[in-house]
Amino acid sequence: MTAERLVVIGGDAAGMSAASQARRLKGPEELSIVAFERGHFSSYSACGIPYWVSGDVAGRDDLIARAPEEHRARAIDLRMRTEVTEIHVAGQRVRALDRESGETYWTGFDKLVIATGARPVRPALPGMDAAGVHGVQTLDDGQALLDSLDRAPGRRAVVVGAGYIGVEMAEALLKHGFQVTVLNRGEQPMATLDPDMGRLVHDAMDGLGITTVNGAEVTKILTGADGRVTAVATNDASHPADVVVLGIGVEPETTLARAAGLPVGPHGGLLTDLSMRVVGHDNIWAGGDCVEVLDLVAGRTRHIALGTHANKHGQIIGANVGGGYGTFPGVVGTAVSKVCDLEIARTGLREKDARAVGLRFVTATIESTGRAGYYPGAQPMTVKMLAEHRTGRLLGVQIVGRDGAAKRVDIAAVALTAGLTVEQLTALDLGYAPPFSPVWDPILVAARKAVTAVRRAGTA
C-alpha cells in the first residue's frame, strides 16, 4: 500500500500540532508528512517574545517547544528555510523555494494543511524600512531588536501602536532603560477595550513613566545620514527615537491562499468549516493565525491571532487528517495582557461590537479588590460588564487591575460560552477565602449591578 502524503505549510503552532497529531494516529507506512518552514525555528512561542526582550525570559531557546530534529525523529520531514511560493490546487502540489540553495521544486500532496500564520501590519510610509525600525513577530525579529537595542546611539524608544504587542513592548523597552513614547492612533490605548477602560491603562502607563500620545497618526519615519531612524513624525509633532518598535497589530498571511483561489472572509482570513477544512475543498485544511473563526457571541467570523487557538486548530486538523474526528466550534474573544504590574483582560463584545451586530445592551462598571479589603496586599480592580437589553444575556466583560485580576476573565469566558445571563452568573459558586477574593467576588458584584441595569432597562 502506498502511503498518502500530507503537506504542511508552516512549522509553528498550528502546522506542527497538526503534523504531530496526525503522526500519533498514523504511522509513516500509512501517511508520509512533509512540512515546510521558511524561518530558522519551529514550534516556538511568538507570544513570549516581548518577555524574552524584556529579560523576564532568560533566552531565545526557552521559547522553543520542539526543535526541528525532534520532529524529524518522529518521521516528520520538516524542511527549514524552505518557503512555499505556490499552491496548485487542481494538480495537488506545492512549489517550494529552498532559501539557502535557491533551488525550487514541486511536491505533491494528497492532503494539505495551510498554517501560514499572520504578518505584522507595516504601513507603506517613508522610512519604514530604516535601520532601527522593528516589527516583532518571529524569533529572528526578537533577536534583531535586541541587537538593535545594544547598538542604539541613545535611549529613546518609540512604540507605534498601543494594542497588546505595543504595551508589552513598551514595558520591555522600559526595562532596558529606554525613555518610551507610545504613539496610539485611537482614543485610548488597548482598543480591544472600551475607551473608559482603556483610560485606566493610559493612566497606569503614565504612572510608570511611559508617555502615551493618543490620536497620533504616524506619517513617516525620519532618518539620519547613516540611514538609521532619528524620529517618528505624526500629523502634528515629531518624536525623537533611537529605536522604533511597530505594535500596530497583525493580519492573516493568506497571500498564497488567495493566489490559489481559496476562500477568504471579510477580515482577510481563510474560511473553514467546523473541522477546520477549507470551505469547498475536501483535502485542504487551515488553522492558526491565517484563518477566521466564528465569534460565538456576535455570530460572525473574526480574526484572532492567539497561540491558544492555533494549537487547538492543529490538534483538530491532525485528528481529522489522521482518521479521527474533531471540531472547533468558535471563540468568545478572551485575551489577557499586562504592562508591568497592571493586568488587562477582556472577553466577549465591546460596546461598539455589540452595536455593530445590532444588539441592544446595558453596562455595569464596578470597583473592587482582588482579595478581602482587610487582607494585606489587596489591590484595586475595575470590572465592566455588558448584558443584552431585556434578556440579560452576558455579552462581554473587561477587567483592569492588579494582583490576580486578569485570570478572573476566565469565569466570564465560561459563562459566555454557556450562554448564561447575568442573573445566572450571580448564582455561581465561586471559591472564596480572604487571600483570594472578597466575600462577593468582583465578577459577581458586576453581575449584580448588571442585573439591576437590565431590570431598569426593561421598565423604561
N, C-alpha and C positions, 0 to 999 in steps of 0.2 A: 504494500500500500504506500502510495506517495504521500508524504506529509503536506498538509496545507501550509501556506506561508502567510504569516501575519507581519505586516509592515507598520511600524510605529514612527510617526514624525514628531519628535520632541522627546528629550531624555530627562525631563524633570518630573514633577509630582504626578500629573495625570498620566503621562505617557508610560513612565516606568512602573507605576502602580498597576496599570492595565497589563503591561507585559509580564510583570511578576505574578499577578493573579491568574492570568491565562496559563502561565507555565506551571503553577501549582495544580491546575486542573488537567493539563495535557502535557505529556512528555514530548521530547524532541522528535520521536518517531511518528507522532501524530501531528505536531504543529511546530514548524520552524519559525523563529521570531527574529526579525531584523529591525533594529531601532537606529534612527539617525538623530544625532545631536550636533548642532553647528558650533556650540561653545566648547569650553575646556572642561566643564564639570557636569556631572549628572546627579540627579536626586538630591538637591540641596534646598535649603530654606531661604528663599528670597526675602521672606518676612523678617528674618533675623539680621539682614544686612545693616539696618540702622544701629542695632545693638552691638554688632561687630565694630562698626565705625566708631561708635561711642567709647568702646573699650569694655563694655559690660560683658561681652563675649570675647574670650581671650584671643581666638584666632579663626581664620577662614575655615580651616578644616573641621572645626566644631560644628559648622553649619551643613556639612555634607553627611547625609544619612547613609548613602551607599555609593561607593566608588565604582567606576566602570568595570574594573576587574571582578568585583563581586557579582555584578550582573552577568558577565561573561562566564563566570564559574557555574552559573545556573542555566547555561545553554541559551543565553540571550545574546545574539550577535549585535552588540552595541558599537556603533561606528561613530567615534567622536570627531569633532571638527569637520563634519560632513553635513552639508546643507542640502535639503531637498528644494529644488528650484522649479519643479513642475509636477503636477498630478495629472495623469491621463486616465480619466475615469473609465471611458469606454474600453480602453486597452488594458485596464487593471495593472498599471505600472507607474512608477515614480522615477523622475530623473534626479540624480544626486550629484553634488559637486564636492569633491574632496578639497577642502580649503588649504591643505598642506601641499598636495602634489599638483593641484589644478586639474586633476582627472575628472571627467564627467562620465556617468554610466546610468543605464536603466536597470531597475529592479522590479520584477513583477510581484503582484500580491493577489491572494485570494480574499484577504480581509485587511482593512486599512483603519488605523487609528490616527486621527489628527489631534495633536496636543501641542499646538504651536504657541500657546501662551498669549501674553499681551505685550505691547510695546509702550514705552513711556511717551506721553504727549510732548512733542518738541516743536513749538511753533516755528514757522518759517520766517524768522525775524533776523535782521542783520546782527552778526556776531554770535549766533547761537552755537556755532562750531568752533568758537575760540578756545584756546588753551585756558584751562581753569574753570570751564563750564561743564557740569557733570549731571547726567541722568543716573539714577540708581535702580537698576532692575536685575542685574546679574552679579555674580561674584567678581567677574572681571571689572564691572563698573565700580564695585566697592573698593577693590584694590587700587584702581586708577584714582579714586577720590582720596584714599589715604595717602597715596604717593603725592598727590597734588597738595594736600594739606601740609606735608613736610616741605614742599618747595615754595609755598606761598610767600610772597615778599612781605606781607603784612598779616594782621589778624582780624581782617574784616570779611565777614561772610554774608552773602545774601541768599536766602531761600526763596524761590519763586513758586508760590502755591502754598496753601495752608490747609491741605487735607491731611490724611493720615501720614503719608510719607513726609510731607512738609513739616509737620510739627515734630515728628520723630527725628528727622534730620536736624531740625533746629536745636533740639536737645543734644544730639550727638556733637554738633559743632560747638555748642556752648561748653561741653565737657572738654573739648580740645583747646579751650581758652580763646575762642574767637568772639568778637562782638557780632551779634547775629541780628539781622534785619529780615523779617518775613514780609514779602510783598503778596498781598491777597487781593484778587480781583473782586471778591464778593463783599457782602455787607459785614460779615464776621468770619473768623477762622472756623474751620470744620463745617463746611457746607453740608455735610451729612447730618448735621443737627439743625434745628430751627434757630433763627438768629438770636432769640433770647437766651438759649442755652450756649450758643457759640460765644456770646458776650462773656460768659463765665470763663471760657477757655482763654479769651483775649485778656481778661483781667489777670488771670493766673500767669500767662506768658509775660505780661508786663512786670509782674511781681518778681519774675525770675531774671529780669534784665534783658528779655528778648523784645526787640522793637517790632511791633506788628503794624503794618500800614494797610488799611482796608481801602477798597475802591481803587486799587493801584493796577492800572493796565500797562504791562510791560511793552515798550515799543522797540527797544533794541539793546544790545549788549555793546558797551564801549570798550575798546581795546587800546593798548599802548603800542609803541613802535615795535616791540617784540612779539606782538600778536596775542598777548595774554590779556585776559579781562582786567579792566580797571574800574568799571562801574556798570550799573544797570539803570537804564533810563526808563521812566514811566511817562504817563501822559502829562504830568505836571512837576516832575522832580528827577534828580539823578542821585543814585545811592552808591557810594564808593564800595568796591568789592575786590578782594584779593582771590576769592573763590566763590563760585556760584553753584548752587545745587537746585536742580529742577524737580519740584514736587507737585507738578500740575495734575498728575493722575496718569492713568493708562487707558489704552483702548485695545480691543481684541486684535490680535495679529492674524488676520484672515486673508492676507494678500494671495497666498497660494490657493485657498479655497474659493475665493471669488473668481480667480482666473480659470479655475476648473469648472465653474458654473454651479457650485454648491450653494444652497440657500442660506442667506443671512437675514437677520432680523433688523428691527428699527435702530438698535444700538450697535450694529456692526458685527455682532457675534453670530456664529453658526447656529442654526436651528436644529434641534434634535427632538426625538420623542422621549418617552419616559425611560426607555432602555439606553438612552444616550446614543442611539443610532441616528445618523444624519437623515433628516426628513427626505423621503423619496429614494433612499439608497440602502439596499438591504445589507451590503457588505462594507459599509463605511460608518465608523463611529467617531465621535468627537467629544472632548472633555477638557476641563480646566478653564483657564482664563480666556480661551478663544471662543467660548460658547455663551449663549444667552440661556437663562434659566427662568422658570416660572416663579413669580412672586405670589406666594400663597395668600397674602393679604390683599394685594391690589388686583390679582387676577390677570396680570400682564407679564410678559417677559421682561427681564432686565439683565444688565451685565454687572456681575460682581466678581472681582478678581481676588480670591482668597485661597490660600493653600488648603484649608479645611474642605472646601468644595472640590478642589482639584483632586485631592486624594480619594474622596468618596466617588467622584466620577470614574477615576481609574479603576477602583475596585469593582464597580458595577460593570464597566466596559469589559474588564478582564473576565468577569464571571460569564457574561453573555457570549464573548468570543470563545471562551473555553468550554462551552456546552452547558453552563449553569444558567441561572436566571437572577436578574436584579433590576431594580428601577430606582430612579431618583425623582421623587415627587415634586421637589421645589424647595424654596428657601423663604425665610421671613426677613432676611436682611440684617442679621446680627453681626455686629462688629465692635471691637474694643481697641483702645489705644491708650497712650499716656504721653505726657510731657513732664519730665521729672517726676514729682510725686502726685501730680494731678492725673486722675483716671477718667477716661471718657468712654462712654458706651451708648449704643443705640440698637434698637431692633424695631422692625415694622415700618410704619409710614411716618414721615414728617407731615406738617400741616400742608405744604404745597403738594406733596404726593397724594394726600387724600383728596385735595381739591382737583387734582389732575384727573382722577378717576371718578369724579362726581360724587364723592362721599360727603355727607354732612356729619359734622363731628363736634365734640366738646373737648376742652382741655382742662387738665388739673396739674398744678405745679406745687410741690411741697418742699420744705427744707427739713432735714432730719440729721441724724448721725449714724455712723456705721456700727456703733456699739451703744450700750446703755449710756445715757448722758453723764452719769456719775462715774462711769468706769474710766480709769486712766487711759489716755490716748484716743478718746472719742473724737472723731473728725467730722466736719460738716459734709453734707451730701445733698444735692438737689436732684429731684426726680420729676420729670414731666411725663404725663400720660395723656394719650389721645384715645377717645372712645367714640363709637358711632352714635350719632344722634338717635334717640328713642330706643334702639335695640340694646345699647350699652356694650356692643361687641368691642373688645380691646382691639385697637388699631396700631398702637405704637408706644414705645417707651424710650426716653432718653435720660441718661444719668451722667452727672458730672460731680466728682467728689474725690475723696482720698480714702486710704486705709480700707481696701476691700470693696469699694463702690462698684467697680466695673463689672465684676462677675455676677452681681445681682441681676444683671440684664438677662441672664440665662433663665431665671424664673419667668420673665416676661416672654422670652422666646418660646418656651414650652407652652405657655398659655396661648400665645398667638397660633402656634401650630395646632393646638387642640381646639381653637375657635372659642375660647372662653369669653364670657362677658366680664366686665369689671366687677360686677356683683359676685360672680362666682370666684373671681380672683381674691376677694376679701376673705373667703372662707378657706383658703389654702392653709394646710397645716405645716407651716414653715418652722425650721429649727430655731430655738431661742435659748440663749444664755447671755448674760451681760457682756462677756468679752466679744461676742459675735454680733449682737443685734439688740436694739431696744425691744421692749415687750411687743410693740407693734412695729414690725419691720417697715422700713421706708417704702418698699413696694406696696405693702398693704395700706399704709397711710395714704399714698397717692391713689390707690384703687378706691378707698372710701370716699375721698374727695371727688373722684371721677363719678362715682355712683350718685352723689348729690347733684353734680352738674348735669348728669343725664336726666335725673328726675325733674330738675328745674326746667330743662330744655323741653321736656315732654309736656309741660303745662303752659309753656309760653305760646 
